């Protein structure tokens, strides 16, 4: 069973509970991690999307900078370091991240970028981690072309007045990557802020974690991906019309259009999943005005990603069979959490053979998901 780090639960859920042996999923009605639909209503972290005129006067800001894609276990060690420093000086933790991803602006092949988190997912995960402020800096060519001196003086110091900046031993900044840790230290001495190094060991761990998660997801190794992430990998999709073939053999599916083109989708195959659903009928101005959480439900099911070779499919599809469920959900957004990989995609000798395999897949999925409440 996947252990969920304590900070993924709300305070009320961790009181009296040990740091290990927690259930796979917290109560979705009280957790601040899932689903991202609650993002507008449940944040305690302050999110800032602009620089000029919108940032507060941070209190003894402990700052770090990075993409934090995945907000995985390696990232959380940096977050723990930030929170420890902030606690000692009665300061606030501030993460600076960028949108769009810098590689989309400076890379020669920006279309190749696949991310573990959308921006909204990242915000939700960092909020759950207990960060005080997230500043989402619009990244463009003008920002990328700042000199190292401009980056420190006109951006970092001007807007954040940091008490402490925590950066990697190999951190590079400014046009042409001319700035480094030593230069940041020099400016820190000049402008009056501390600079703390993230060790080579931890930076390597972060790089390895990100690489392992991406590789594991592409290779269907959900267990490894989830272990390095510290939570079940998830993505969102809108339910669209399919060919309705599944319902003719007793396994109706919700066909999903993935909301983000940048989101990394796992390799083809069949998975045991849980599904978080927001009922479209309850989205109203009332919730926006009262800031009440939206009614949600968590369901169990199995998902197929692939071409459906048994019916000579030519287009990659993502389809989810939701167990014990029979409602019209076209147009709704579902959040899919991947727990286990069941098997690869196979071409069967007709629909009867496919149906027989789906029966076996369901039995397998139900068994794998039995401990998830």
Beta strands, then each sheet from edge to edge (+ up, - down):
strand 1: 46-48
strand 2: 61-65
strand 3: 92-99
strand 4: 133-138
strand 5: 164-168
strand 6: 194-198
strand 7: 234-240
strand 8: 254-258
strand 9: 269-278
strand 10: 296-306
strand 11: 317-322
strand 12: 333-343
sheet 1: 1+ 4+ 3+ 2+ 5+ 6+
sheet 2: 7+ 8- 11+ 10- 9+ 12- 7+
end
